[in-house]
């Protein structure tokens, strides 16, 4: 991952953390999730069925990322 890609991911992560409320619940839009995956894995196709609906919680986003990392052996 080059420096620019890393910065994009960090900005998305910051936005996600900033959106969390007191209970640790926050939502990312489907578009934001797809942008993050395109940055993380530009050569992989994103399966939209991974996303349960238009808004997912940050915890769900992390769960999906961990599944993809396991499946593609992606390292940061």
C-alpha positions as CSV (number, residue, x, y, z in Angstrom):
1,X,0.0,0.0,0.0
2,X,1.5,3.3,-1.0
3,X,1.5,6.4,1.1
4,X,-1.5,8.0,-0.7
5,X,-3.6,4.8,-0.3
6,X,-2.7,4.6,3.3
7,X,-3.8,8.2,3.9
8,X,-7.1,7.5,2.2
9,X,-7.7,4.5,4.5
10,X,-6.7,6.5,7.5
11,X,-9.2,9.3,6.6
12,X,-12.0,6.8,6.1
13,X,-11.1,5.1,9.5
14,X,-11.1,8.5,11.2
15,X,-14.5,9.4,9.7
16,X,-15.8,6.0,10.8
17,X,-14.5,6.5,14.4
18,X,-15.8,10.1,14.5
19,X,-19.3,8.8,13.6
20,X,-19.4,6.4,16.6
21,X,-21.8,7.4,19.3
22,X,-21.5,6.8,23.0
23,X,-22.6,3.1,22.7
24,X,-19.9,2.5,20.0
25,X,-22.5,2.4,17.3
26,X,-21.8,4.3,14.1
27,X,-22.9,4.0,10.5
28,X,-20.9,4.1,7.3
29,X,-22.7,4.4,4.0
30,X,-22.4,1.6,1.5
31,X,-20.6,4.0,-0.7
32,X,-18.0,4.7,2.0
33,X,-17.4,1.0,2.5
34,X,-17.0,0.4,-1.2
35,X,-14.5,3.3,-1.4
36,X,-12.5,1.8,1.5
37,X,-12.4,-1.7,-0.2
38,X,-11.3,-0.2,-3.5
39,X,-8.4,1.5,-1.8
40,X,-7.5,-1.6,0.2
41,X,-7.9,-4.0,-2.7
42,X,-8.0,-2.2,-6.0
43,X,-7.5,-5.5,-8.0
44,X,-10.4,-7.3,-6.3
45,X,-14.1,-7.2,-7.2
46,X,-16.4,-6.2,-4.3
47,X,-19.3,-8.6,-3.6
48,X,-22.2,-6.3,-2.7
49,X,-23.9,-9.2,-0.9
50,X,-21.2,-8.8,1.9
51,X,-23.1,-5.7,2.9
52,X,-26.4,-6.4,4.7
53,X,-28.0,-3.1,3.9
54,X,-27.3,0.5,2.9
55,X,-26.0,1.5,6.3
56,X,-23.9,-0.8,8.4
57,X,-22.4,-0.3,11.8
58,X,-18.6,0.2,12.2
59,X,-18.4,-3.1,13.9
60,X,-20.0,-4.8,10.9
61,X,-17.6,-3.0,8.7
62,X,-14.7,-4.3,10.7
63,X,-16.1,-7.8,10.6
64,X,-16.4,-7.7,6.8
65,X,-12.8,-6.3,6.5
66,X,-11.5,-9.1,8.7
67,X,-13.3,-11.7,6.5
68,X,-11.8,-10.2,3.4
69,X,-8.3,-10.0,4.9
70,X,-8.6,-13.7,5.9
71,X,-9.8,-14.7,2.4
72,X,-7.3,-12.7,0.4
73,X,-4.4,-12.8,2.9
74,X,-4.2,-9.0,2.8
75,X,-1.5,-7.5,5.0
76,X,-1.1,-3.9,6.1
